[in-house]
Amino acid sequence: MNGHNVFAGAFVDRSGQRRKDSQWLTKAIERPNAGFMPVWRGKCLIAREPPGIELLCHHKVDPLMVMEELVFLGIFDDSPAFAFDVETDEAPFSDAGNYHDLRYLGSVLPAAEANLAAHAVALINWHRLQRYCGRCGSATKANSGGNTRSCTDSGCGVEIFPRVDPAIIVLVAADKQCLLGRQASWPEEHYSTIAGFVEPGESLEDAVRREVLEETNIEVGEIRYHSSQPWPFPSSLMLGFTARAKSCDIRLNDGELQDARWFTRKECQSGFPKLPFRLSIARRLVDDWLERG
């Protein structure tokens, strides 16, 4: 197994030690090489040809940027990088490029830029959902360079951190076949690996066994960790595994899947089933299984 999954990779020096240094952040914002990424309707601005993240200069974005809500992403290409939310009806800075969502960006951007875009969109989405305190209902404000929020009520003052929802995704194999399923809402003939969210009080291994059993009635034995992928749709972390099946009789127990089947390597390479999109960890799990054959 080589490389990393789309959106993953430590390409940005997140400089966590700088987030609470307000003086350093103020100076970084004013640096001539500072770059600012507008996020409009969950989309990032990219240059037209060739596709690439468009980081704008301070004076260009200043009219639309709320300084108190600016998100410090870290040091990217030796320059401080920031993201900010834009709530205009029309797409701003359209002279610099076009706005695209992460599913598109993950397929066309260099790995480092896809990683930066995923980081920015995930934090901007989180800020939108945390404008009020979940404990007392008061307004919140951004802290730590936009990497936390805190309640503005002096009697509460709770600090809120970005949430990441862990989800398992697993390639289950038996003999020379792998287990794939499909939901009714997916494009025709598309199948993927089994996945689901980890529940409170549950280990990752337990979540793998539970999800596979609930969705397909298959019991699994040996489980091995494969890799992980940030999946900011809106805030998941996909934790990939492979597993060996202890049973083979498929039954759709919880109704989440429309269909589930065992497929051989030859079938997976034949055009049916249609495999997961290449930017997903699901596709990497399948491709690695095919290569091992």
DRENVO-526426 format. One record per atom (N, C-alpha, C): x, y, z; residue in one letter. Coordinates in pm, whole numbers, plus 50000, padded with zeros to 5 digits. Layout:
BEGIN
XYZA...
END
This chain:
BEGIN
500844988250000M500005000050000M500885012450000M500705021149902N501555032949889N500705045549888N501365056949914G500695069749901G499705072250011G498715080549980H497725084550078H496385086550007H495345087550085N494025089750029N493815104349992N492895106949899V492565120549859V492085128349982V492495140749990F492235150250100F493155148050219F493865136750226A494765134050338A496185138150301A497055137850401G498455141250379G498835153850456G499955153350525A500385164650608A501135174850523A500425181150429F501055190450337F501135204650394F500305207450492V500235220850549V500795220450691V501705229550721D502185231250857D501095238850933D500305231751010R499145238051075R499545247751185R500785247251229S501315257051325S500365259251442S499985248351506G499035249251616G499495258351728G500805259451746Q501335267851854Q501105282651827Q500785286151702R500575300251667R499125304651683R498215295351697R496795298651691R496345308151802R496965307151919K496585315852030K497485328052045K498395329751952D499295341251953D498685352251867D497875360651927S497125370751852S498055380651782S499175383951844Q500105393251780Q500715387251655Q501115374551664W501685367951546W500655367051435W499405363451469L498355362251369L498085375551300L498055386251378T497825399551319T498915403051219T500155400251254K501265402951163K501205393851041K500805381151062A500715371750950A499675376150849A498545381250898I497485386050809I497985397350720I498855405750774E499355417350702E500555414250613E501095402250622R502265398950541R501915399450392R502805404850309P502515405950165P502225392550099P502825381750150N502635368650087N501485360650148N500745366450241A499605359250301A498555356350194A497975344450201G496955340350104G495625338050171G494535341950104F493205341250163F492275333550069F491635323250125M490765314550047M489295317550078M488555323249984P487125325050005P486395311749989P485465309050080V484615297150070V483185302150053V482625299549939W481285304449903W480345292549881W479325291649965R478365280549956R479065267049963R480095266250047G480825253750064G481765250449950G482005260049862K482865257749746K484095266649753K485175261949691C486435269349690C486695275349552C487395286449553L487745293349429L489005287049370L488925283049244I490105277549178I490345284649046I491605285949011A491975291748883A491465282748771A491225288748655R490575281148548R491515271048482R492655275148436E493565266148365E495015269148401E495745259248448P495245246148493P494545247748627P493675238448665P492965239748792P493935240748910P493715250448996G494565252149113G493885261449212G494105259249340I493515267749443I493975282149423I493025291249429E493325305349413E493335312149550E494525315049601L494665322449726L494855337149693L493935345349742L493915359449706L494705367849806L495085379749764C495835388749852C494875396449943C495435401950048H494635408350154H493785419750099H494355428650022H493605440449980H492425436849891H492505425549821K491405421749733K490225416249812K490495408849918V489405402349992V488905410750109V489625421250145D489305428950265D487845433650273D487215438150162P485835442950172P484825432250216P485125419550191L484165408850224L484595400350342L485745403350398M486295394750502M485985400350641M485385392050727V485145395650867V486355391050946V487145400450991M488425397051052M488275387751172M487225389851252E487025381851373E486685367351342E486245364551220E485855350951183E486865344451089E488005350751071L489025345350982L489605332451040L489815322550954V490325309450996V491775307850950V492655305951044F494065303451012F494245288650982F494675285650859L494845271750816L496245266650844L497225275650845G498595271550868G499525278050767G500725272550755I501715277450660I501695268350538I501395274250423F501295266750298F502215273250195F503135265450142D504135270850048D504875282750110D505255281250236D506025291350309D505255304350331D503945304050316S503125315950336S501965312850429S501565322350515P500385320050599P499125319350513P498295309450540A497075307450462A495855308550553A494835315550505F493615317850581F492405314550494F491315311350559A490035309150490A488975317950554A487985321750475F486875329450530F485595326250454F484495327250526D483175324250472D482625336450398D482025334150283V481405344850206V479915341750192V479065351050231E477625348650232E476885357450133E477545361550026T476895369649924T476025361049833T475035367249770D474175359949676D474945355849551D475745364849502E476535362149382E477955357749421E478535349349338A479895344649364A480875356149353A481645358949460P482615369949455P483925365849388P484685375749348F486035373649291F485985364549169F484875365249094S484715356148979S485725359148868S486355370948874D487385373948775D488635365448794D488765359648916A489965351748948A489805336948917A488575332348897G488375318048871G486935313948893G486735301148915N485405295448937N485355288149070N484145286649124Y483955279549249Y483525265149221Y484125255749293H483795241649278H483745234849414H482945224149422D482855216849549D483995206949562D484105201349682L485255192749712L485275179949630L484135174649595R484125162149518R484805164249383R484605175949325Y485305179149200Y486765182349227Y487005190449328L488375194649356L489275182749389L488735172849460G489535161349495G490025153549375G489355155149262S489725147549142S490645155349049S490795168549069V491585176448974V492765183849038V492705186349169L493755194249232L494965185749270L496145191749274P497295185049335P496965181249479P497615170749528A497275165249660A497345175749770A498375184149768A498545194149873A497415204149872A496965208249754E495885218149745E494545212049781E494325199349746A493095192649787A493015191549938A494165188850001N494235188150146N493885201650210N494425212450154L494155225950206L492675229450189L492095226150075A490695229250049A489775221650145A490085208950168A489265201050259A489305206550400A490495210850444H490665216850576H489825229450586H489885238050485A489155250750487A487645248650489A487145240250401V485695238150392V485155231850520V485895222250575A485455215650698A485305225850812A486275234650827L486215244550935L485145255050911L485005259550788I483955269350758I482575263450784I482345251050743N481055244450769N480805243250919N481855239950994W481715238551139W481345251751203W481995262551161H481685275751217H480225279451192H479715276251076R478315279551044R477345272651140R477715260851187L476815253151273L476995256151421L477995264051456Q478315266251597Q478225281051637Q477305288251580R477175302451610R476495305051744R475875294651798Y475235295951929Y475665284452018Y475775287552145C476255277952243C475225266852264C475675254552259G474785243252281G474395241352427G475105248052517R474815246852659R473805257352706R474015270252667C473135280852718C472415288552609C472775286552484G472085293252374G472615306952338G473635311652408S474205324752378S475045324152249S475315335952194A476155336552075A477575331952108A478255326652009T479655322652026T480535331551940T481825331151967K482785338651887K483975329651855K484645332751746A485815324851705A487015328351791A487785318051823N489045319651898N490135311651829N491355313151879S492495305051833S492625305051682S492565316851624G492705317751480G491615310451405G490415310051464G489295303351399G489285288351414G490115283051504N490165268651523N489375263851645N488815273051721T487845269851826T486825281151830T485745279151907R484795289651936R484525289352087R484055300452139S483735300952281S482435308552301S481725304952406C480465311552440C480775325652492C479965335352448T480185349152489T479535352352623T478745343152677D478125345352808D479175343152918D479385353353000S480435352553102S480165341753205S478895338253226G478575327853322G478715313853266G478915312953135C479075299853070C480505298453020C480825305652911G482195306152860G482745293052809G481875283352777V482355270452732V483145271852602V484235264152589E485035264052468E484595252352381E484415255052254I483885245252160I484965241952057I485205229152035F486225224651941F485555218451818F486215219251704P485645212951583P485395198151605P484255193651557R483855179751575R484195171651450R484675159751473V484905150251365V484145137451398V483335132751304D482515120751327D483225108551270D483655099151354P484345087251303P483365077551236P483765072451123A482975062551052A483905051551001A483465039251012I484265028250959I483845025150816I484785020250738I484485015550603I485365003350580I484784992550529V485494979750533V485294971850405V486384966150356L486354956550246L486364942650308L485244935750298V485104922250351V485384912350239V486264902550264A486624892750163A486394878650215A486084869650124A485944855450153A486394847750032A487374838750051D487964831549939D488474841649836D487934841349716K488374850549612K487294860449573K486454863749670Q485364873049646Q485384884249751Q484794895649715C484624906449812C483164910249820C482784915949931L481404919349959L481164934149928L480224936849838L479874950549804L478364952249809L477924964149844G476494966849851G476164980149786G474874982749770R474444995349711R473185000449780R473095013749791Q471885020049840Q470995023849722Q469705024749747A468745027349640A468965040949574A469535050549649S469715064149597S470945065649509S471795055349502W473025056449426W472775055149276W473715059849194P473585057949050P473455043049015P472805040448907E472515026648866E473795018348854E473735006448910E474804996348904E476024999748989E475985010449067H477115013949153H477045006049283H478185000149320Y478324992549444Y479554997749518Y479534995949650S480655000649730S480854991649850S481874994849928T482174987450050T481194991150160T481164983250265I480234985450376I480794996450467I479915005450511A480375016750593A479285020750691A479685027650796G478715032650893G479415040251005G478645048051077F479215056251185F479475047951310F480525051751380V480855045551508V479895051051613V479345042251695E478395046351797E479105049151930E478495057252018P479105059952149P479395047052225P480555046652290G480935034952368G481335022952286G481685025052160E481985014052069E483405015452015E484155004452012S485475004651950S485325004051798S486395007151728L486345006451582L486094992251533L486764982551598E486584968551557E485134964051580E484564968251694D483174964751721D482234971151618D482554983351578A481724990151478A481774982951344A482964978051307V483084970451183V482184958151188V482284950551295R481494938251306R479994941251307R479604951451382R478174954751393R477604959351259R478314968751192E477794974151067E477644963350960E478674954850947V478604944350844V477454934650876V477294931051002L476224921851040L474854928251019L474714940951061E473424947651048E473004949150902E473944952350817E473594955450679E473524943250589E474334932850619T474424921650525T474264907850589T474224907150721N474124894450793N475424886450792N476504892350743I477784885350736I478554887550867I479064876750924E479934877651041E481384878350995E482154887151057V483564888351019V484454884051134V485634879051097G486624874851196G487764884751204G488884881151141E490074889651147E489804903251082E490204913951152I490044927551103I491404934351104I491734941150995R493004948350988R492774962750943R493474971851010Y493394985850972Y494104988050839Y493534996550754H494104999350622H494635013650613H493775023450626S494165037550617S492945045950653S493125059150655S492015067950688S491925079150586S490765085750585Q490535096750491Q489625107250553Q490095119750562P489165130250602P488075131550496P486845132250539W485715132450446W484775143750491W485075156050452P484355167550505P482985169850439P482125159750446F480785160450388F479715157050491F479575164150605P480325176450633P481535174650724P481595163850807S482655163850910S483065149850952S483195140850857S483505126950890S484995124050877S485425113950947L486745107950928L486505093250898L486815089250774M486605075450733M487815067050774M487565056650852L488605047750901L488475034450828L489435031650740G489325020350650G489925007550706G489224996350682F489664983250730F489464972850621F490154961750636T489844949550563T489444939050665T488604929550624A488134919450717A487884906350643A488034895350716R487744882150661R486384877650707R485604872650615A484244868150647A484274854450714A483394852550812K483214839550877K481954832650828K481094839950756S479874834350697S479684840450560S478804834650480C478654839150342C477214841750301C476254838550386D474834839850352D474384854250373D474144861550265I473764875650273I472274876950302I471974885650397R470584889450424R470594904150463R469724911950402L469684926350428L468854928750553L469534930150666N468834930450795N468164943750827N468844954950799D468304967750847D467694976450738D467644971450614G467014979050507G467814990750455G469054992650503E469855003950456E470345001850314E470604989350279L471084986150145L469944980650060L469964984249933Q469014978549837Q469464964749792Q470784963049787D471344950349739D472744948649796D473174936449815A474544933049853A474884919749789A476114918549739R476514906349669R478004903649692R478384891149666W479784887449657W480224888849511W481374895349490F481904897249356F483334891749348F483634885249236T485004880749212T485834892349158T487154890549154R488014900749096R487684902648948R487414892048879K487084893148737K485834901448717K484834899348802E483604907148791E483854921948821E484664924748921C484944938648957C485694946048846C486384938648763Q487144944748654Q486384944448521Q485154939448524S484394937448400S483524949248359S483314958748449G482384969748421G481114968848501G480804957148553F479714955548650F480224946548763F480164951448884P479544964048927P480394976248892P479744987948888K480485000448878K481055003549016K482345005649021L483045006949148L482965021249203L483305023049331P483245036449392P484115046549317P483795059249334F484565069749269F486015069449319F486945073149231R488365071449259R488875080149373R488195091049406L488695099449514L488375093749651L487555083249658S487115078049787S488025067049839S488085065649970I488815054650032I488175041249996I486885041249971A486205028949930A486845023249803A487135031949708R487755027249583R489155022149610R489885028749700R491235024149729R491215010449795R490245008049881L490114994849943L489884984149837L489004987149742V488724977449635V489944975549547V490574986549507D491734985549418D492874977649483D493124979949611D494174972449679D493854957749686D492584954349706W492184940249706W492384934049568W492054941649463L492254936449327L493724934149298L494574943349344E496014941849319E496594929949395E496074927249513R496594915949589R496304902649521R495324902749432G494974890349363G496014886149262G
END
